[in-house]
């Protein structure tokens, strides 16, 4: 996981806050004890070293202060940041957690804690920390930026994993479809292709039927039958049936189906209001009541937050058995399931069910950590990745929109738009335009410069990528993305010796990152450091680094053969051949389709 970018605003905001509050202990106070005076002196000296990015020296002074006051907010915050910047990420976490306990209404500890957890490969914990920063400071540009950065990076990594399987490719088409509104033929076409690739994907037929309903009602009816056969409890089948009934004036059918959804999950019906055509309303003489009336009013007003009337208290036994909870989940009674499963434990299967329930209620904030914890559940991994991708894209867009409203074309807004164009839509040229506008406002901001370098690298403009990344590092020598860009540019230009210094710095900061391991292993292999190459490539492949074409296996096999490990090399070469054959077969199959 790449670290979250520290923007200039984030660094300045933290520095200003710490400076103001650190100034207080140094006011004349004759009652101050020797111990307090020593603590203040150590803290001040540590902060000055922190400002100069002299992290090892700062850590020494701050740890001495920590011995005197181990629960001081500033000591723990600064130690957490400086230890994190020194590459000892695991050691940084306790300090940042303690800082957040001391000042639960401050966003800074949560942001850095999110970064640390992301680097450690703990996305569930990282997502919770980043969202907590937004909760305590919802208008903070730096909190929004950090969260969007994390969402886009997780989206990118999950996207890489999905490309390795046919169900994953189907999910890709499904995600692309959801970017288009209902009634758009492109959405219908993409969903049709997804259903062809993976006809057993949960909910694909009802989703396709809903898309058909606005364009080809006869196909909607046919696909609705497939959806009911696949899952007779699918709430979306009731939505499609209601929509088809309303389109032909059968409001009794529409009413009964909408009421059936409301009875099982009011939240699910609420989220469906944006699907319903605003102009599809009953004649005045048609008598409707309750949730259906409110639902149709929400649809007519195009309200995104539709509050339906309550259905009354429902008695649920807290000691519900796992079997009862499973039944509620299968019947898509989402609110009841979440109540019943509150004491079901935290095993991957339960995390998965909770994630599905929250995502079905459009509650991605709670869905994301649950789904991240469910990724170790093999039977459900493809559906988990699909829902995670959907939620991360949704949250990134929501946060970026929030910043756009608050900031009015600020540099941060242009940076955010550039990030979404670059990472979510693959539009590097559009991203460059946004970053150029941000640079006009912040010409010496290293965060903008390294983003620009990333976009230039993705459109193979190597000279511009190197120039911007070098400028970012000259301003701030701890910009890890800039290091990564310079390393990758050197690798693409086959200048492996130039890439090595940056890669060796990056591996210290994130020793378990498979991408960095592959890049460093490749550079070592090309420069003769074969033992190191074998170690890093093996580590990446053990983490199931996505080697779709078998290229990394081939490089690893070549290294092993050069080291005299012929038997092991033969096995790795065989795996490389299998991966290559499977890739070419799938490529031909998809092209034929």
C-alpha positions as CSV (number, residue, x, y, z in Angstrom):
1,X,0.0,0.0,0.0
2,X,1.4,3.3,-1.0
3,X,1.4,5.9,1.8
4,X,-1.2,8.7,1.8
5,X,0.2,11.9,0.3
6,X,0.9,14.6,2.9
7,X,-0.3,17.8,1.3
8,X,1.1,21.2,2.1
9,X,-2.1,22.1,3.8
10,X,-1.9,19.1,6.0
11,X,1.7,19.8,7.0
12,X,1.1,23.5,7.6
13,X,-2.1,22.9,9.6
14,X,-0.3,20.4,11.9
15,X,2.7,22.7,12.3
16,X,0.5,25.7,13.1
17,X,-1.6,23.8,15.6
18,X,1.4,22.3,17.4
19,X,3.3,25.7,17.4
20,X,0.4,27.5,19.0
21,X,-0.2,25.0,21.7
22,X,3.5,24.2,22.4
23,X,4.0,27.9,23.0
24,X,1.9,27.8,26.2
25,X,4.3,25.8,28.4
26,X,7.1,28.3,27.9
27,X,5.2,31.3,29.3
28,X,6.7,32.5,32.6
29,X,5.5,30.3,35.4
30,X,7.4,30.5,38.6
31,X,5.5,27.5,40.1
32,X,6.8,25.2,37.4
33,X,8.7,22.2,38.7
34,X,12.1,21.1,37.5
35,X,10.5,18.0,36.0
36,X,8.0,20.1,34.0
37,X,10.7,22.5,32.9
38,X,12.9,19.6,31.7
39,X,9.9,18.1,29.9
40,X,9.1,21.4,28.2
41,X,12.7,21.8,27.1
42,X,12.8,18.3,25.6
43,X,9.5,18.7,23.8
44,X,10.5,22.1,22.3
45,X,13.8,20.7,21.1
46,X,12.2,17.6,19.7
47,X,9.6,19.7,17.8
48,X,12.3,22.0,16.4
49,X,14.2,18.9,15.1
50,X,10.8,17.5,13.7
51,X,10.3,20.8,11.8
52,X,13.7,20.3,10.2
53,X,12.9,16.7,9.2
54,X,15.7,15.5,11.5
55,X,13.6,12.6,12.6
56,X,16.2,10.3,14.3
57,X,17.5,13.2,16.4
58,X,13.9,14.3,17.1
59,X,12.9,10.8,18.2
60,X,15.8,10.7,20.8
61,X,14.6,14.0,22.4
62,X,10.9,13.1,22.3
63,X,11.5,9.6,23.8
64,X,13.2,11.3,26.8
65,X,10.1,13.6,27.1
66,X,7.9,10.5,26.8
67,X,9.6,8.9,29.8
68,X,8.5,11.9,31.9
69,X,4.9,12.2,30.5
70,X,3.9,9.1,28.5
71,X,0.3,10.3,28.0
72,X,1.1,13.8,26.7
73,X,-0.8,14.4,23.4
74,X,2.0,16.3,21.6
75,X,4.8,13.9,22.6
76,X,2.8,10.9,21.3
77,X,1.7,12.7,18.1
78,X,5.2,13.9,17.2
79,X,6.8,10.5,18.1
80,X,4.2,8.8,16.0
81,X,4.8,11.0,13.0
82,X,8.6,10.9,13.3
83,X,8.8,7.1,13.9
84,X,6.5,6.7,10.9
85,X,8.7,8.9,8.7
86,X,11.7,6.9,9.8
87,X,10.2,3.7,8.4
88,X,9.4,2.0,11.7
89,X,5.7,1.9,11.0
90,X,4.7,-0.7,13.5
91,X,6.4,1.2,16.3
92,X,4.5,4.4,15.3
93,X,1.0,2.9,15.8
94,X,0.9,2.9,19.6
95,X,2.0,6.5,19.8
96,X,-0.7,7.6,17.3
97,X,-3.4,5.6,19.1
98,X,-2.5,7.2,22.4
99,X,-2.5,10.7,20.8
100,X,-6.0,10.0,19.5
101,X,-7.2,8.8,22.9
102,X,-5.8,12.0,24.5
103,X,-7.5,14.3,21.9
104,X,-10.3,12.4,20.3
105,X,-11.6,15.5,18.6
106,X,-8.3,16.2,16.8
107,X,-8.0,14.9,13.2
108,X,-4.2,14.7,12.9
109,X,-3.6,11.5,14.9
110,X,-6.3,9.7,12.9
111,X,-4.8,10.8,9.6
112,X,-1.3,9.5,10.4
113,X,-2.8,6.4,12.0
114,X,-4.6,5.7,8.8
115,X,-1.4,6.1,6.9
116,X,0.5,3.8,9.2
117,X,-2.2,1.1,9.0
118,X,-2.3,1.4,5.2
119,X,1.5,0.9,5.0
120,X,1.3,-2.1,7.3
121,X,-1.3,-3.7,5.0
122,X,-4.3,-3.3,7.4
123,X,-6.9,-1.6,5.2
124,X,-9.8,-2.3,7.5
125,X,-8.1,-0.4,10.3
126,X,-6.8,2.3,8.0
127,X,-10.3,3.0,6.6
128,X,-11.7,3.4,10.1
129,X,-8.9,5.8,11.1
130,X,-9.3,8.0,7.9
131,X,-13.1,8.1,8.4
132,X,-12.7,9.0,12.0
133,X,-10.6,12.0,10.9
134,X,-13.4,13.1,8.7
135,X,-16.0,12.7,11.4
136,X,-14.1,15.0,13.8
137,X,-13.3,17.5,11.1
138,X,-15.7,17.1,8.2
139,X,-14.6,20.3,6.5
140,X,-10.9,19.6,6.7
141,X,-9.3,19.6,3.2
142,X,-6.4,17.5,4.4
143,X,-8.7,14.9,6.0
144,X,-10.8,14.7,2.8
145,X,-7.6,14.4,0.6
146,X,-6.2,11.7,2.8
147,X,-9.4,9.7,2.6
148,X,-9.8,10.1,-1.1
149,X,-6.1,9.1,-1.6
150,X,-6.7,5.9,0.3
151,X,-9.9,5.1,-1.5
152,X,-8.3,5.5,-4.9
153,X,-5.3,3.5,-4.0
154,X,-7.4,0.6,-2.6
155,X,-9.5,0.8,-5.7
156,X,-6.4,0.5,-7.9
157,X,-5.0,-2.5,-5.9
158,X,-8.3,-4.4,-5.9
159,X,-8.7,-3.7,-9.6
160,X,-5.3,-5.4,-10.2
161,X,-6.5,-8.4,-8.4
162,X,-9.8,-8.6,-10.2
163,X,-8.1,-8.7,-13.6
164,X,-6.6,-12.1,-12.7
165,X,-9.9,-14.1,-13.0
166,X,-12.9,-14.3,-15.3
167,X,-15.4,-13.4,-12.5
168,X,-13.1,-10.5,-11.7
169,X,-13.3,-9.3,-15.3
170,X,-17.1,-9.6,-15.1
171,X,-17.0,-7.4,-12.0
172,X,-15.0,-4.9,-14.0
173,X,-17.7,-4.6,-16.6
174,X,-20.3,-4.3,-13.9
175,X,-18.4,-1.4,-12.2
176,X,-18.1,0.4,-15.6
177,X,-21.8,-0.1,-16.1
178,X,-22.7,1.5,-12.8
179,X,-20.9,4.6,-13.8
180,X,-23.7,5.2,-16.3
181,X,-27.3,6.1,-15.4
182,X,-30.2,3.9,-15.8
183,X,-31.6,4.2,-19.3
184,X,-28.2,4.6,-20.8
185,X,-27.6,1.8,-23.4
186,X,-23.9,1.6,-22.4
187,X,-25.0,0.5,-18.9
188,X,-27.2,-2.2,-20.4
189,X,-24.5,-3.3,-22.8
190,X,-21.8,-3.6,-20.1
191,X,-24.1,-5.5,-17.7
192,X,-25.0,-7.9,-20.5
193,X,-21.3,-8.6,-21.0
194,X,-20.8,-9.0,-17.3
195,X,-23.6,-11.6,-17.1
196,X,-22.1,-13.5,-20.1
197,X,-18.7,-13.7,-18.3
198,X,-20.1,-14.7,-14.9
199,X,-23.8,-15.7,-15.0
200,X,-23.6,-16.9,-11.4
201,X,-22.6,-13.5,-10.0
202,X,-24.9,-12.5,-7.1
203,X,-27.5,-10.0,-8.3
204,X,-26.3,-9.7,-11.8
205,X,-29.6,-10.7,-13.5
206,X,-31.8,-8.4,-11.4
207,X,-29.3,-5.6,-12.0
208,X,-29.5,-6.3,-15.8
209,X,-33.3,-6.5,-15.6
210,X,-33.5,-3.1,-13.9
211,X,-31.3,-1.6,-16.6
212,X,-33.5,-3.3,-19.3
213,X,-36.7,-1.9,-17.8
214,X,-36.0,1.7,-19.0
215,X,-35.1,0.6,-22.5
216,X,-36.3,-2.9,-23.4
217,X,-39.1,-3.9,-21.0
218,X,-39.6,-7.3,-22.7
219,X,-35.9,-8.2,-22.0
220,X,-36.4,-7.0,-18.4
221,X,-39.2,-9.5,-18.0
222,X,-37.0,-12.3,-19.3
223,X,-34.1,-11.4,-17.2
224,X,-36.3,-10.9,-14.2
225,X,-37.2,-14.7,-14.5
226,X,-33.5,-15.5,-14.5
227,X,-33.0,-13.3,-11.4
228,X,-35.8,-15.0,-9.5
229,X,-34.4,-18.4,-10.4
230,X,-31.0,-17.4,-9.2
231,X,-32.3,-15.9,-5.9
232,X,-36.0,-15.7,-5.1
233,X,-35.2,-13.5,-2.1
234,X,-33.5,-10.8,-4.2
235,X,-35.1,-7.5,-3.2
236,X,-34.2,-6.0,-6.5
237,X,-36.5,-8.4,-8.3
238,X,-39.4,-6.8,-6.4
239,X,-38.1,-3.4,-7.5
240,X,-38.1,-4.5,-11.1
241,X,-41.5,-6.0,-10.8
242,X,-42.9,-2.8,-9.3
243,X,-41.3,-0.7,-12.0
244,X,-42.7,-2.9,-14.8
245,X,-46.1,-2.8,-13.2
246,X,-46.1,1.0,-12.9
247,X,-45.0,1.4,-16.5
248,X,-48.2,-0.3,-17.7
249,X,-50.4,1.4,-15.2
250,X,-50.7,-1.6,-12.8
251,X,-50.2,0.4,-9.6
252,X,-51.6,-2.4,-7.4
253,X,-48.7,-4.6,-8.6
254,X,-46.3,-1.7,-8.0
255,X,-47.7,-1.0,-4.6
256,X,-47.6,-4.6,-3.4
257,X,-44.0,-5.1,-4.5
258,X,-42.8,-1.8,-3.0
259,X,-44.6,-2.6,0.3
260,X,-42.9,-6.0,0.3
261,X,-39.5,-4.4,0.0
262,X,-40.4,-1.9,2.8
263,X,-41.5,-4.7,5.1
264,X,-38.2,-6.6,4.7
265,X,-35.8,-3.6,4.5
266,X,-36.9,0.0,4.7
267,X,-33.4,1.1,4.1
268,X,-33.1,-0.9,0.9
269,X,-36.4,0.7,-0.5
270,X,-35.1,4.1,0.5
271,X,-31.9,3.6,-1.5
272,X,-34.0,2.6,-4.6
273,X,-35.7,6.0,-4.8
274,X,-32.9,7.3,-7.1
275,X,-33.6,4.4,-9.5
276,X,-37.3,5.3,-10.0
277,X,-38.1,7.6,-12.9
278,X,-39.2,11.0,-11.4
279,X,-42.1,11.3,-13.8
280,X,-43.5,7.8,-13.2
281,X,-46.2,8.8,-10.8
282,X,-49.8,7.4,-10.3
283,X,-52.9,9.4,-11.3
284,X,-54.6,11.3,-8.5
285,X,-57.4,8.7,-8.1
286,X,-55.0,5.9,-7.3
287,X,-55.0,5.4,-3.6
288,X,-51.6,4.6,-2.0
289,X,-50.4,5.0,1.5
290,X,-47.5,4.7,3.9
291,X,-44.0,4.0,2.7
292,X,-45.0,3.8,-1.0
293,X,-46.3,7.4,-1.0
294,X,-43.1,8.7,0.7
295,X,-41.0,6.6,-1.7
296,X,-42.7,8.1,-4.8
297,X,-42.4,11.6,-3.4
298,X,-38.7,11.1,-2.9
299,X,-38.4,9.8,-6.5
300,X,-40.3,12.8,-7.9
301,X,-38.1,15.3,-6.0
302,X,-35.0,13.3,-6.8
303,X,-34.0,13.2,-3.1
304,X,-30.9,11.2,-2.3
305,X,-31.8,10.9,1.4
306,X,-35.3,9.4,1.5
307,X,-36.6,8.8,5.0
308,X,-39.5,6.3,5.0
309,X,-42.0,6.0,7.8
310,X,-41.1,3.4,10.5
311,X,-42.6,-0.1,10.3
312,X,-43.0,-0.3,14.1
313,X,-40.9,-2.1,16.7
314,X,-39.7,-5.6,15.7
315,X,-38.9,-8.1,18.5
316,X,-35.5,-9.7,17.8
317,X,-33.8,-11.9,20.3
318,X,-30.2,-10.7,20.9
319,X,-29.3,-14.4,21.5
320,X,-30.4,-15.3,18.0
321,X,-28.6,-18.3,16.7
322,X,-26.2,-18.2,13.8
323,X,-28.8,-20.2,11.8
324,X,-31.4,-17.5,12.4
325,X,-29.1,-14.8,11.4
326,X,-28.2,-16.7,8.2
327,X,-31.9,-16.9,7.4
328,X,-32.3,-13.2,7.8
329,X,-29.3,-12.6,5.6
330,X,-30.6,-14.9,2.9
331,X,-34.0,-13.2,2.9
332,X,-32.3,-9.8,2.6
333,X,-33.8,-8.5,5.8
334,X,-30.8,-6.3,6.2
335,X,-31.6,-4.2,9.3
336,X,-32.9,-7.3,11.1
337,X,-29.8,-9.2,10.1
338,X,-27.4,-6.6,11.4
339,X,-29.2,-6.6,14.7
340,X,-29.3,-10.4,15.0
341,X,-25.6,-10.7,14.0
342,X,-24.3,-8.2,16.6
343,X,-23.0,-11.0,18.7
344,X,-22.2,-13.5,16.0
345,X,-18.4,-13.0,16.3
346,X,-15.9,-11.6,13.9
347,X,-15.1,-14.5,11.6
348,X,-14.6,-13.7,7.9
349,X,-18.0,-15.2,6.9
350,X,-19.9,-12.9,9.3
351,X,-17.7,-9.9,8.2
352,X,-18.8,-10.7,4.6
353,X,-22.5,-10.8,5.5
354,X,-22.3,-7.6,7.4
355,X,-20.4,-5.9,4.5
356,X,-23.1,-7.1,2.0
357,X,-25.9,-5.8,4.3
358,X,-24.3,-2.4,4.8
359,X,-23.5,-2.0,1.1
360,X,-27.1,-3.0,0.3
361,X,-28.2,-0.2,2.5
362,X,-25.8,2.3,0.8
363,X,-23.8,2.5,4.0
364,X,-20.3,2.2,2.6
365,X,-18.8,3.8,5.7
366,X,-19.6,0.6,7.7
367,X,-19.4,-1.7,4.7
368,X,-15.8,-1.0,3.8
369,X,-14.1,-2.2,7.1
370,X,-16.4,-5.2,7.2
371,X,-15.6,-6.2,3.6
372,X,-11.9,-5.6,4.1
373,X,-12.0,-8.1,7.0
374,X,-13.9,-10.5,4.8
375,X,-11.2,-10.7,2.0
376,X,-9.8,-13.8,3.7
377,X,-13.0,-15.7,3.0
378,X,-12.2,-17.6,-0.2
379,X,-15.8,-18.6,-1.3
380,X,-16.9,-14.9,-1.3
381,X,-13.7,-13.1,-2.4
382,X,-14.9,-12.1,-5.8
383,X,-18.2,-10.6,-4.6
384,X,-16.2,-8.9,-1.7
385,X,-13.8,-7.3,-4.2
386,X,-16.7,-6.1,-6.3
387,X,-18.5,-4.4,-3.4
388,X,-15.3,-2.9,-2.1
389,X,-14.5,-1.4,-5.4
390,X,-18.0,0.0,-5.7
391,X,-17.8,1.5,-2.2
392,X,-14.4,3.0,-2.6
393,X,-15.4,4.6,-5.8
394,X,-18.6,5.9,-4.2
395,X,-16.8,7.3,-1.2
396,X,-14.1,8.9,-3.2
397,X,-16.6,10.7,-5.4
398,X,-18.7,11.8,-2.4
399,X,-15.7,13.2,-0.6
400,X,-14.4,15.0,-3.7
401,X,-17.8,16.5,-4.2
402,X,-17.9,17.7,-0.6
403,X,-14.5,19.4,-1.1
404,X,-15.6,21.0,-4.3
405,X,-18.6,22.6,-2.6
406,X,-16.5,23.9,0.3
407,X,-13.4,25.1,-1.5
408,X,-14.6,26.7,-4.8
409,X,-11.9,25.8,-7.3
410,X,-9.0,25.8,-4.8
411,X,-5.8,23.9,-5.5
412,X,-7.1,21.0,-3.4
413,X,-10.2,20.7,-5.6
414,X,-8.1,20.6,-8.8
415,X,-5.8,18.0,-7.1
416,X,-8.8,15.9,-6.1
417,X,-10.3,16.0,-9.6
418,X,-6.9,15.1,-11.1
419,X,-6.6,12.1,-8.7
420,X,-10.0,10.8,-9.6
421,X,-9.3,11.2,-13.3
422,X,-6.0,9.5,-13.0
423,X,-6.8,6.6,-10.7
424,X,-10.5,6.0,-11.1
425,X,-11.0,6.8,-14.8
426,X,-7.5,6.2,-16.2
427,X,-7.5,9.6,-17.8
428,X,-3.9,10.8,-17.4
429,X,-4.2,13.7,-19.9
430,X,-7.2,15.1,-18.1
431,X,-5.4,14.7,-14.8
432,X,-2.4,16.7,-16.1
433,X,-4.8,19.6,-16.9
434,X,-6.2,19.6,-13.4
435,X,-2.7,19.4,-11.8
436,X,-1.5,22.2,-14.0
437,X,-4.3,24.4,-12.6
438,X,-3.3,23.4,-9.1
439,X,0.3,24.3,-9.8
440,X,-0.7,27.7,-10.8
441,X,-2.1,28.2,-7.3
442,X,0.7,26.3,-5.5
443,X,3.8,26.4,-7.8
444,X,6.2,24.9,-5.2
445,X,3.9,22.3,-3.6
446,X,5.6,18.9,-3.6
447,X,2.3,17.0,-3.4
448,X,1.1,18.6,-6.6
449,X,4.5,18.0,-8.3
450,X,4.6,14.3,-7.5
451,X,1.0,13.9,-8.7
452,X,1.9,15.6,-11.9
453,X,4.9,13.3,-12.2
454,X,2.7,10.3,-11.7
455,X,0.3,11.4,-14.5
456,X,3.1,12.2,-16.9
457,X,4.6,8.7,-16.2
458,X,1.3,7.1,-17.0
459,X,1.2,8.7,-20.4
460,X,4.9,7.8,-20.9
461,X,6.2,11.3,-20.8
462,X,9.4,10.2,-18.9
463,X,11.3,13.5,-19.1
464,X,8.4,15.5,-17.6
465,X,7.8,12.8,-15.0
466,X,11.5,12.9,-13.9
467,X,11.5,16.6,-13.8
468,X,8.4,17.0,-11.6
469,X,9.4,14.1,-9.2
470,X,12.9,15.6,-8.8
471,X,11.5,19.0,-8.0
472,X,9.2,17.4,-5.4
473,X,12.1,15.6,-3.7
474,X,14.3,18.7,-3.7
475,X,11.5,20.5,-1.7
476,X,10.8,17.5,0.5
477,X,13.3,14.6,0.5
478,X,10.7,12.3,2.2
479,X,8.2,12.2,-0.8
480,X,7.9,8.4,-1.3
481,X,5.7,8.7,-4.3
482,X,8.3,10.9,-6.0
483,X,10.9,8.3,-5.2
484,X,8.7,5.6,-6.7
485,X,8.1,7.5,-9.9
486,X,11.9,8.1,-10.4
487,X,12.5,4.4,-9.8
488,X,9.8,3.4,-12.2
489,X,11.0,5.8,-14.9
490,X,14.5,4.4,-14.6
491,X,13.2,0.8,-14.8
492,X,11.2,1.7,-18.0
493,X,14.3,3.2,-19.5
494,X,16.3,0.2,-18.4
495,X,18.6,2.3,-16.2
496,X,18.5,-0.2,-13.3
497,X,21.4,1.3,-11.4
498,X,19.6,4.6,-11.3
499,X,16.5,2.9,-9.9
500,X,18.2,1.0,-7.1
501,X,18.8,3.9,-4.6
502,X,15.2,4.9,-4.6
503,X,13.9,1.3,-4.4
504,X,16.2,0.6,-1.4
505,X,14.8,3.6,0.4
506,X,11.3,2.5,-0.4
507,X,11.7,-1.0,0.8
508,X,12.9,0.3,4.2
509,X,9.7,2.3,4.5
510,X,7.3,-0.5,3.3
511,X,9.2,-3.8,3.6
512,X,6.1,-6.0,2.9
513,X,4.8,-4.2,-0.2
514,X,4.8,-6.7,-3.1
515,X,5.0,-4.0,-5.8
516,X,8.2,-2.6,-4.3
517,X,9.6,-6.1,-3.8
518,X,9.0,-6.9,-7.5
519,X,10.6,-3.7,-8.7
520,X,13.6,-4.0,-6.4
521,X,14.0,-7.7,-7.2
522,X,13.9,-6.9,-11.0
523,X,16.5,-4.1,-10.6
524,X,18.8,-6.4,-8.5
525,X,18.4,-9.2,-11.1
526,X,19.5,-6.8,-13.9
527,X,22.5,-5.4,-11.9
528,X,23.9,-8.8,-10.7
529,X,22.7,-8.7,-7.1
530,X,21.1,-12.2,-7.6
531,X,20.8,-13.2,-4.0
532,X,18.8,-10.0,-3.2
533,X,16.8,-10.5,-6.4
534,X,15.8,-14.0,-5.3
535,X,14.7,-12.9,-1.9
536,X,12.6,-10.0,-3.0
537,X,10.9,-11.8,-6.0
538,X,10.2,-14.9,-3.8
539,X,8.6,-12.7,-1.2
540,X,6.4,-10.9,-3.7
541,X,5.2,-14.2,-5.3
542,X,4.5,-15.7,-1.9
543,X,2.1,-12.8,-1.4
544,X,0.4,-13.8,-4.7
545,X,1.5,-10.7,-6.6
546,X,-0.6,-10.6,-9.7
547,X,1.6,-12.1,-12.4
548,X,-1.0,-12.5,-15.1
549,X,1.5,-13.1,-18.0
550,X,4.1,-15.1,-15.9
551,X,6.7,-12.4,-16.5
552,X,7.8,-12.2,-12.8
553,X,8.0,-16.0,-12.6
554,X,10.2,-16.0,-15.6
555,X,12.6,-13.4,-14.1
556,X,12.6,-15.3,-10.8
557,X,13.3,-18.6,-12.6
558,X,16.2,-17.0,-14.5
559,X,17.7,-15.7,-11.2
560,X,17.4,-19.2,-9.6
561,X,19.1,-20.8,-12.6
562,X,21.9,-18.3,-12.4
563,X,22.3,-19.1,-8.7
564,X,22.6,-22.8,-9.5
565,X,19.2,-23.8,-8.2
566,X,18.2,-25.8,-11.3
567,X,15.4,-27.9,-9.8
568,X,13.6,-24.9,-8.2
569,X,14.1,-22.9,-11.4
570,X,12.5,-25.6,-13.5
571,X,9.4,-25.6,-11.4
572,X,9.2,-21.8,-11.5
573,X,9.6,-21.8,-15.3
574,X,6.8,-24.3,-15.6
575,X,4.5,-22.0,-13.5
576,X,5.5,-19.1,-15.8
577,X,4.5,-21.1,-18.9
578,X,1.2,-22.0,-17.4
579,X,0.4,-18.4,-16.5
580,X,1.5,-17.2,-20.0
581,X,-0.7,-19.9,-21.7
582,X,-3.7,-19.0,-19.6
583,X,-3.3,-15.3,-20.3
584,X,-3.1,-15.8,-24.1
585,X,-6.1,-18.2,-24.0
586,X,-8.2,-15.7,-22.0
587,X,-7.1,-12.9,-24.2
588,X,-8.3,-14.7,-27.4
589,X,-11.5,-15.9,-25.7
590,X,-12.4,-12.3,-24.6
591,X,-11.6,-10.9,-28.0
592,X,-13.8,-13.5,-29.6
593,X,-16.6,-12.7,-27.2
